[in-house]
Amino acid sequence: MEKPKFADAARAQHSILAPLEKKTLIWLAHRMPAWVNSDHLTVLGFLGMFLTGLAYWWARWNKAGLLWAIVCLAVNWFGDSLDGTLARVRNKLRPRYGFYVDHVVDTFGAFFLLSGLALSGYMHWKIAMGLLIAFYGISIEVYLAAYTLGTFHLSHFKLGPTELRVLMCIGNVFLIYHPMAVVFGHRFQLFDVGGFFGICGIGVMMLAAVFRNTRTLYRAEPIQ
C-alpha cells in the first residue's frame, strides 16, 4: 500500500525565549539516556499538564497547590518541548506521527489545565472556558496554515507556549499573596483579569493571522 504524501511544515519559532530554549533543549537531548525516547517524553509532558490541572483544583483548598502547579508546568515543559528535539538530534523523525500525536496531546492537555483552573476558585469557569475556546480557535488556524502554507507557527507576537508557562508560574506566586486585582476602581480575581486579557490577546493574534494568511493564499492562487 502506497503511503500518502506528507509535506513536513517548516517550523517558525520567534518567541522571546526561543534562542535560549533551543540551546537548552539540544544540550538536554544530547544527555538523555539511550533508553528514553520521544514517546516517553510526550507521555511525561501530558502527565505534567494533567497534574497541573489537578494541582489547581487542589489549590481551591490549599494554596500549596499553586506551587505544585509550577512544578507540574516545569515537567510539562520538559516533556512537551524536548520530545521533538530528541527525535531531531537522534535523526529518528516520524513527521506525520509526531505532528498528530503531539497536537492531540496538546488538545487534551489544554482541557485538563483549564478545567483545573475553572475548579480552582481562582478563575471563573466562564473565563476558563473562554480561554479554552480561544486556544482551540487559534490551534485550528495554526493547523490550517501549516497544511495550506507549509509553515507551522509556534509563536505569535513573540509569545509561545514557554512564555505562557512562565507567565502562569509568575501569576501563581502573585496569587498566594495578592489574589485580587483592582481595575478602574473595581476588584476582580487576578486570574480573571489575566484570563480576560488572554482571550482578547489570542483573539487579536488569530484575526491578524487569518488576515495575513488569507491575503497570502489569495495572492498565491489568482483567478485566471
C-alpha positions in Angstrom: 0.0 0.0 0.0 1.5 3.4 -1.0 1.9 5.8 1.8 0.0 9.1 1.5 2.2 12.1 0.6 3.1 14.3 3.5 4.9 17.6 3.4 6.5 18.4 6.7 5.8 22.0 7.5 8.7 24.4 8.3 8.7 25.4 12.0 8.5 29.1 12.7 9.5 29.9 16.3 10.2 33.6 17.0 9.3 33.9 20.7 11.3 35.8 23.2 12.9 32.8 24.9 13.3 30.7 21.7 17.1 31.1 21.2 17.9 30.2 24.8 15.3 27.4 24.9 16.7 25.8 21.7 20.2 25.7 23.0 18.9 24.3 26.3 16.8 21.6 24.7 19.7 20.5 22.4 22.0 20.3 25.4 19.5 18.2 27.3 18.8 15.9 24.2 22.5 15.0 23.9 22.5 14.0 27.5 19.3 11.9 27.7 19.8 8.2 28.4 19.6 5.9 25.4 16.5 4.1 26.7 14.5 7.3 26.8 12.7 8.1 23.5 10.4 10.8 22.2 7.2 8.9 23.2 8.3 8.7 26.8 8.8 12.5 26.8 5.4 13.1 25.1 3.7 11.0 27.8 5.7 12.9 30.5 4.6 16.2 29.1 0.9 15.1 29.0 1.2 13.8 32.6 2.7 17.2 33.6 -0.3 19.1 32.2 -2.8 16.7 33.7 -1.2 17.1 37.1 -1.1 20.8 36.7 -4.9 20.8 36.3 -5.2 18.6 39.5 -2.9 21.0 41.3 -5.1 24.0 40.5 -8.1 22.0 41.7 -6.3 21.2 44.9 -5.4 24.9 45.3 -9.1 25.5 46.0 -8.5 24.1 49.5 -4.7 24.6 49.9 -2.5 27.3 48.4 0.3 24.7 48.2 -1.5 23.6 45.0 -0.3 26.8 43.3 3.3 25.9 44.0 2.8 22.3 42.8 1.2 23.7 39.6 4.6 25.4 39.0 6.4 22.1 39.4 4.0 20.3 37.1 4.3 23.1 34.5 8.0 22.6 34.5 7.5 18.8 34.0 5.2 19.6 31.1 7.7 21.9 29.5 10.5 19.3 29.8 8.5 16.6 28.2 6.5 18.6 25.7 9.4 20.7 24.4 12.1 18.0 24.4 10.3 15.2 22.6 10.7 16.7 19.1 14.2 17.9 19.8 15.3 14.5 20.9 13.9 13.0 17.7 15.7 15.5 15.6 19.0 15.1 17.4 18.9 11.3 17.1 17.6 11.6 13.5 14.6 9.4 14.3 11.9 11.6 12.9 8.3 10.5 12.3 6.8 13.7 10.9 3.2 12.5 10.5 3.0 10.5 13.7 4.8 13.2 15.7 2.6 16.1 14.4 -0.6 14.2 15.0 0.2 12.8 18.5 1.8 16.0 19.8 -1.2 18.1 18.9 -3.8 15.6 20.1 -2.0 15.6 23.4 -2.0 19.4 23.5 -5.7 19.4 22.8 -6.5 17.2 25.8 -3.8 18.9 27.9 -5.4 22.3 27.5 -8.7 20.9 28.5 -7.4 19.4 31.7 -5.4 22.6 32.6 -8.3 25.0 32.1 -10.7 22.6 33.8 -8.5 22.6 36.8 -8.4 26.4 36.7 -12.2 26.5 36.4 -12.4 24.3 39.6 -9.7 26.2 41.5 -11.8 29.1 42.6 -9.1 31.5 41.3 -10.7 31.8 37.9 -14.4 32.0 37.0 -15.4 29.0 34.9 -16.7 31.2 32.1 -13.3 32.8 31.7 -11.6 29.4 31.8 -13.9 28.1 29.1 -13.4 31.2 27.1 -9.7 30.7 27.2 -10.2 27.1 26.1 -12.3 28.1 23.2 -9.8 30.8 22.2 -6.9 28.2 22.4 -8.8 25.7 20.2 -9.6 28.5 17.8 -6.0 29.6 17.3 -4.9 26.0 17.2 -7.3 25.3 14.3 -5.9 28.4 12.5 -2.3 27.2 13.0 -3.0 23.7 11.8 -4.8 25.0 8.7 -2.0 27.4 7.9 0.6 24.6 8.3 -1.4 22.5 5.8 -2.0 25.2 3.2 1.1 27.3 3.6 3.7 24.8 4.7 4.7 26.8 7.8 3.9 25.8 11.3 3.9 28.9 13.6 4.9 28.1 17.2 4.6 31.6 18.4 2.6 34.8 17.8 3.7 38.4 18.7 6.9 37.0 20.3 4.9 34.7 22.6 4.9 31.0 22.5 4.0 28.1 24.9 7.1 28.5 27.0 6.5 32.2 27.6 2.9 31.4 28.6 4.1 28.8 31.1 6.4 31.4 32.6 3.6 33.9 32.9 1.4 31.3 34.6 4.2 30.5 37.1 4.6 34.2 37.9 0.9 34.5 38.3 0.8 31.6 40.7 3.3 33.3 43.0 1.2 36.5 42.9 -1.9 34.6 43.7 -0.5 33.4 47.0 -0.1 37.0 48.3 -2.4 39.1 46.0 -5.3 37.0 44.6 -7.3 40.2 43.7 -6.6 42.9 41.2 -8.1 46.4 41.1 -9.2 47.6 37.6 -10.8 51.0 37.2 -11.7 51.0 40.9 -13.3 47.6 40.9 -11.8 44.4 42.5 -11.6 41.3 40.4 -9.8 38.0 40.8 -6.3 38.3 39.4 -6.6 35.3 37.1 -10.0 36.5 35.8 -8.3 39.7 34.7 -5.4 37.8 33.2 -7.7 35.3 31.5 -9.8 38.1 30.0 -6.8 39.8 28.5 -5.6 36.4 27.4 -8.8 35.8 25.5 -8.6 39.3 23.9 -4.9 38.8 23.1 -5.5 35.4 21.5 -8.4 36.8 19.5 -6.2 39.6 18.1 -3.4 37.1 17.2 -5.9 34.9 15.5 -7.5 37.7 13.5 -4.1 39.0 12.4 -3.0 35.5 11.3 -6.3 35.0 9.4 -5.9 38.3 7.6 -2.3 37.7 6.8 -2.7 34.1 5.6 -5.9 34.8 3.6 -4.1 37.5 1.8 -1.1 35.3 1.1 -3.3 32.5 -0.2 -5.4 34.8 -2.3 -2.3 36.2 -4.0 -0.8 32.8 -4.4 -3.8 31.5 -6.3 -5.1 34.3 -8.6 -8.1 33.6 -10.8 -7.1 33.3 -14.4 
